[in-house]
């Protein structure tokens, strides 16, 4: 969704590489899989 893209872009502008726990938390928050957040 547009919100998911917005949140992902916002997060990756601040921190390009997420740790596994950060990726997991962001995936849960956005209703996405960790793999989707990683790409």
C-alpha positions, 0 to 999 in steps of 0.5 A: 500500500502507499502507507507501507511504501512511505514508512519503508522509504522513511525508515531506510532514509534514516538507516539504510541497513536494519538489524534483524529485530528492527526488520522484524518489528517494522514488518509486523508494524506494516503487516508485511513479511521480513523478506518484503521489508528486506527488499 
